[in-house]
Amino acid sequence: MGLLSGRKTVYVDSDVLVIGGGMAGCGATYEARYWGRDLNIVCVEKANIERSGAVAQGLYAINCYMGMQWDENQPEDHVRYARNDLMGLVREDLGYDIARHVDSSVHKFEEWGLPIMKDPETGRYMREGKWQIMIHGESYKPIVAEAARKAASKVYNRIMVTHLLMDKTKANRVAGAVGFNVRTGDFYVFRAPAVIVAAGGASHIYKPRAVGEGMGRTWYAPWSSASAYALPILAGAKMTQMENRIVLTRFKDGYGPVGAYFLHLKTYTENAYGNEYESNWYENTKELVGDYIDRHPVPTCLRNHAILEEVKAGRGPIRMVTKEAFQDPHKETIGWENFLGMTIGQAVVWASQNIDPKHTNPELTTSEPYVMGSHATCSGAWASGPEDYAPDEYQWGYNRMMTVDGLFGAGDTIGGTAHKFSSGSFAEGRIAAKAAVNYVKDLGKGRPQVDEAEYQNLKKEVFKPMENYEVGRNEIVAGTVSPSYLLPIHGLQRLEKIMDEYVGGISAHYMTNKPLLTRGLELLGMLKEDLDHLGAEDLHQLQRAWELQHRVLASESVTHHTMFRKETRWPGYYYRGDHMKLDDKDWHCFTLSKYHRETNEWEMEKAPVYHIVD
Ligand SMILES: Cc1cc2nc3c(=O)[nH]c(=O)nc-3n(C[C@H](O)[C@H](O)[C@H](O)COP(=O)(O)OP(=O)(O)OC[C@H]3O[C@@H](n4cnc5c(N)ncnc54)[C@H](O)[C@@H]3O)c2cc1C
């Protein structure tokens, strides 16, 4: 108990607690103040909201903007687009809700100082594609964070939230959260009737292509550590579409984005011999997914599929043909600026590998899978929909409330709503906050109560890895190897290997099947047992330990969902070798899971997909 006796506990009371100050969290914090002028709004963030989350480094494009003021697109168009890209399965009510509100969020960004490129002739925002507008976005995150900072009663930076707290007076109702300050080691108890989880997606679930010295180099931010899923899962919230992990085609080794290259620079891809290859795989893909291959635009996963098959056929690598476009000095500048605004590492990789895209067509590759809810993918929590638009079955409470009372989510956290990106995540944060404020106001005096025994037990649990280290460190046998504890990095590598080999990662060519998944679950179970013995030498490692715990739980969820869906819905994201075809008859549905913490069991069910838009 030596470690705990001197550890301070800080109590923070609020009306609305926002966990994670990324795009969705900043949107939620901002909007909560608008509707809850007199409420106590707290945002807690494990880094510093100034530069946290997936947008930390900036972006070059806002990928979700309708342009309704110029009648460019309507919300229904976006629903059709996202539905097509996700092979028919999206929550149309939630997607529509974001699409109808997203433009006003983008207008706010501009008002707050974000430079958005304009077409000099029309004065409209410059489009990169049908949905994307181009920005000078290096300072995108600080601009958005400023609005949240000004709106919040208080922002607590550097606090990693580890668990949610439940109400002791009413079952299935949230009452707050606990976490620790990663700098001071103080333990925090946040008491709040409404909690909005906006903690981003998950990288490093699967073994990345870059290991060893390049291990931190992943496409999705390495600090996106699955808290968005683990926190609600542990609280008993239902999750959806967790099998729908995403694989991205990106420039090799730097994960530089390809969108601006395809859409704006009009570059195209070819195989190692300079030939077009997508048409080679048309019949093969049609055999697997039917007429989804004939849709426009071709769904993201199916474009991956053609690349994977071409490489497997021995005609890789696939290259982006940049040599032609880069002869135009304007396009050359755009090509480089595209990286400098958001993925500087790609420019550095090219420089270090002697690749000048004006003279060499750079290689593309497919990434390791990521779990997230805001890109061309829709894993996350199962949420109640907007009251004016959601079918009855999708409505059990307030908009964006999960299946736990008082627990809301936005951005990567919420499932079923692909293609929201940075702007849509911010808009969804606003939607969730408005509903959370209503929830708090409707509660009146019947507010939840926190159980002291619960958070005292959690305090012990949270700091246990430091205790394990303190006790076991004298037994170190070789540098960092100890017989009595497991370091977070070792646990992470073990997790990534299991997911990679058994649940359809890169080394298995994204292939899995029931026997593999069954073994994967057994191995995850053993890893989970060993997590009791995690050892953390300092607060930084303690954070790593809890990030690992969250990743493991999310991985288990992914594996159960992958096992449950007996079809290959998204070839190019993953394949069920024992069910290679898309099966609309049995699987045109959402998959839902609920974790029972007391018994360590997962309950799976199907939920209907309602098509609301023609
Ligand atoms: C490489 C890349 C390129 C992208 N390109 C584009 C683009 O061009 N255009 C576009 O519009 N969108 C783009 N996106 C998507 C966009 O970044 C995301 O959709 C958006 O950031 C999701 O918002 P979010 O709030 O859910 O997650 P994030 O913005 O990642 O925020 C999550 C926050 O939660 C915090 N957090 C996590 N765990 C905890 C915890 N346990 N306790 C406390 N805090 C925690 C994190 O530190 C972070 O601040 C891109 C993303 C990436 C990674």
Ligand as a Chemical Component Dictionary entry (heavy atoms), coordinates in Angstrom:
data_LIG
# 
_chem_comp.id                   LIG 
_chem_comp.type                 NON-POLYMER 
_chem_comp.pdbx_formal_charge   0 
_chem_comp.three_letter_code    LIG 
# 
loop_
_chem_comp_atom.comp_id 
_chem_comp_atom.atom_id 
_chem_comp_atom.alt_atom_id 
_chem_comp_atom.type_symbol 
_chem_comp_atom.charge 
_chem_comp_atom.model_Cartn_x 
_chem_comp_atom.model_Cartn_y 
_chem_comp_atom.model_Cartn_z 
_chem_comp_atom.pdbx_ordinal 
LIG C1  C1  C 0 -3.807  10.313 -40.634 1  
LIG C2  C2  C 0 -5.194  10.858 -40.590 2  
LIG C3  C3  C 0 -5.674  11.610 -41.617 3  
LIG C4  C4  C 0 -6.934  12.136 -41.575 4  
LIG N1  N1  N 0 -7.322  12.927 -42.587 5  
LIG C5  C5  C 0 -8.471  13.611 -42.495 6  
LIG C6  C6  C 0 -8.757  14.616 -43.455 7  
LIG O1  O1  O 0 -7.997  14.868 -44.383 8  
LIG N2  N2  N 0 -9.913  15.299 -43.303 9  
LIG C7  C7  C 0 -10.787 15.069 -42.283 10 
LIG O2  O2  O 0 -11.802 15.760 -42.198 11 
LIG N3  N3  N 0 -10.527 14.110 -41.359 12 
LIG C8  C8  C 0 -9.387  13.373 -41.431 13 
LIG N4  N4  N 0 -9.078  12.429 -40.500 14 
LIG C9  C9  C 0 -10.116 12.008 -39.559 15 
LIG C10 C10 C 0 -10.247 12.837 -38.294 16 
LIG O3  O3  O 0 -8.999  13.102 -37.778 17 
LIG C11 C11 C 0 -11.099 12.065 -37.299 18 
LIG O4  O4  O 0 -12.310 11.747 -37.921 19 
LIG C12 C12 C 0 -11.409 12.834 -36.027 20 
LIG O5  O5  O 0 -10.240 13.309 -35.436 21 
LIG C13 C13 C 0 -12.153 11.942 -35.028 22 
LIG O6  O6  O 0 -12.497 12.720 -33.928 23 
LIG P1  P1  P 0 -12.575 12.107 -32.451 24 
LIG O7  O7  O 0 -12.837 13.229 -31.520 25 
LIG O8  O8  O 0 -13.447 10.930 -32.424 26 
LIG O9  O9  O 0 -11.091 11.555 -32.158 27 
LIG P2  P2  P 0 -9.778  12.420 -31.899 28 
LIG O10 O10 O 0 -9.822  13.684 -32.633 29 
LIG O11 O11 O 0 -8.641  11.498 -32.153 30 
LIG O12 O12 O 0 -9.843  12.771 -30.353 31 
LIG C14 C14 C 0 -9.785  11.790 -29.323 32 
LIG C15 C15 C 0 -9.234  12.469 -28.077 33 
LIG O13 O13 O 0 -9.405  11.633 -26.931 34 
LIG C16 C16 C 0 -8.230  11.677 -26.137 35 
LIG N5  N5  N 0 -8.207  10.446 -25.340 36 
LIG C17 C17 C 0 -8.068  9.180  -25.792 37 
LIG N6  N6  N 0 -8.145  8.311  -24.780 38 
LIG C18 C18 C 0 -8.338  9.040  -23.658 39 
LIG C19 C19 C 0 -8.484  8.692  -22.278 40 
LIG N7  N7  N 0 -8.483  7.415  -21.884 41 
LIG N8  N8  N 0 -8.622  9.679  -21.374 42 
LIG C20 C20 C 0 -8.636  10.999 -21.766 43 
LIG N9  N9  N 0 -8.503  11.376 -23.077 44 
LIG C21 C21 C 0 -8.360  10.404 -23.992 45 
LIG C22 C22 C 0 -7.126  11.767 -27.162 46 
LIG O14 O14 O 0 -5.919  12.222 -26.612 47 
LIG C23 C23 C 0 -7.739  12.748 -28.177 48 
LIG O15 O15 O 0 -7.493  14.075 -27.840 49 
LIG C24 C24 C 0 -7.798  11.867 -40.489 50 
LIG C25 C25 C 0 -7.324  11.093 -39.443 51 
LIG C26 C26 C 0 -6.016  10.605 -39.488 52 
LIG C27 C27 C 0 -5.485  9.806  -38.340 53 
# 
loop_
_chem_comp_bond.comp_id 
_chem_comp_bond.atom_id_1 
_chem_comp_bond.atom_id_2 
_chem_comp_bond.value_order 
_chem_comp_bond.pdbx_ordinal 
LIG C1  C2  SING 1  
LIG C2  C3  SING 2  
LIG C2  C26 DOUB 3  
LIG C3  C4  DOUB 4  
LIG C4  N1  SING 5  
LIG C4  C24 SING 6  
LIG N1  C5  DOUB 7  
LIG C5  C6  SING 8  
LIG C5  C8  SING 9  
LIG C6  O1  DOUB 10 
LIG C6  N2  SING 11 
LIG N2  C7  SING 12 
LIG C7  O2  DOUB 13 
LIG C7  N3  SING 14 
LIG N3  C8  DOUB 15 
LIG C8  N4  SING 16 
LIG N4  C9  SING 17 
LIG N4  C24 SING 18 
LIG C9  C10 SING 19 
LIG C10 O3  SING 20 
LIG C10 C11 SING 21 
LIG C11 O4  SING 22 
LIG C11 C12 SING 23 
LIG C12 O5  SING 24 
LIG C12 C13 SING 25 
LIG C13 O6  SING 26 
LIG O6  P1  SING 27 
LIG P1  O7  DOUB 28 
LIG P1  O8  SING 29 
LIG P1  O9  SING 30 
LIG O9  P2  SING 31 
LIG P2  O10 DOUB 32 
LIG P2  O11 SING 33 
LIG P2  O12 SING 34 
LIG O12 C14 SING 35 
LIG C14 C15 SING 36 
LIG C15 O13 SING 37 
LIG C15 C23 SING 38 
LIG O13 C16 SING 39 
LIG C16 N5  SING 40 
LIG C16 C22 SING 41 
LIG N5  C17 SING 42 
LIG N5  C21 SING 43 
LIG C17 N6  DOUB 44 
LIG N6  C18 SING 45 
LIG C18 C19 SING 46 
LIG C18 C21 DOUB 47 
LIG C19 N7  SING 48 
LIG C19 N8  DOUB 49 
LIG N8  C20 SING 50 
LIG C20 N9  DOUB 51 
LIG N9  C21 SING 52 
LIG C22 O14 SING 53 
LIG C22 C23 SING 54 
LIG C23 O15 SING 55 
LIG C24 C25 DOUB 56 
LIG C25 C26 SING 57 
LIG C26 C27 SING 58 
# 
